[in-house]
Amino acid sequence: FNLLVASVPEGDDKPYKYPNIYRGLEILIINKVDLQPYVEFKMDYFRHGVEMLNPGLITFPVSCRTGEGMDAWIEWLSKKITDFKNIV
């Protein structure tokens, strides 16, 4: 699958600057969400840009440092791997 890891410190404008990248995605990981209070990053603005380009995109906001969101991401990924193994 086509996946992108976006990083909060890189800014909330990325979907607007690089729309073609976001249009073709199947999965979006928003990493370093624990840094949001310390940088200029408006999650609603970012998500709005993503939703305009790729409605319904599967998105996982995560923090590798705090573990936030990691369980959901790992659970989804594990299911996909199991599904793939069952097909092959």
C-alpha positions in Angstrom: 0.0 0.0 0.0 1.0 3.6 -0.5 1.8 5.2 2.8 3.2 8.6 3.9 4.5 9.6 7.3 3.9 13.3 7.9 5.6 15.0 10.8 4.0 17.7 12.9 7.2 19.8 13.1 7.3 19.9 9.2 4.1 22.0 9.2 0.4 21.9 8.6 0.7 23.3 5.1 2.0 20.1 3.4 -1.2 18.9 1.8 -1.6 22.3 0.2 2.0 22.5 -1.0 2.2 19.0 -2.3 -1.3 17.9 -3.2 -0.3 15.1 -5.6 1.5 13.2 -2.9 -1.7 13.2 -0.7 -4.0 12.3 -3.5 -2.5 8.9 -4.2 -2.2 7.8 -0.6 -3.8 4.8 1.0 -2.6 5.4 4.5 -1.4 8.6 6.3 0.6 8.5 9.5 0.8 11.9 11.3 3.9 11.4 13.6 5.2 13.5 16.5 1.7 14.6 17.6 3.2 15.1 21.1 5.0 18.1 19.7 1.9 19.9 18.6 1.8 22.3 21.6 5.3 23.5 20.8 5.1 24.1 17.1 2.8 26.0 14.7 0.6 23.1 13.6 -3.2 23.3 13.3 -4.4 19.7 13.1 -7.9 20.8 11.8 -6.3 22.8 9.0 -4.0 19.9 8.0 -6.8 17.3 8.1 -9.1 19.6 6.0 -6.4 19.8 3.3 -6.0 16.0 3.4 -9.8 15.4 3.3 -10.2 17.8 0.3 -7.5 15.8 -1.7 -8.3 12.3 -0.5 -11.7 11.9 1.2 -11.9 9.2 3.7 -8.1 8.5 3.8 -7.2 6.2 6.6 -5.2 8.3 9.0 -3.3 7.5 12.2 -2.1 10.3 14.4 0.8 8.9 16.5 3.6 9.7 18.8 6.5 7.2 18.9 7.7 9.0 22.0 4.5 8.7 24.1 3.0 5.8 22.3 -0.2 7.7 21.5 -2.0 6.2 18.6 0.5 3.4 18.2 -1.9 0.6 19.3 -4.4 1.5 16.6 -1.7 1.7 13.9 -0.1 -1.6 14.9 -3.5 -3.3 15.1 -4.5 -2.1 11.6 -1.1 -3.1 10.2 -1.2 -6.5 11.8 -4.7 -7.2 10.3 -3.4 -6.2 6.9 -0.5 -8.5 7.2 -2.7 -11.4 8.3 -5.1 -10.7 5.4 -2.2 -10.7 3.0 -0.9 -14.0 4.3 -4.4 -15.5 3.9 -4.5 -14.4 0.2 -1.0 -15.7 -0.7 
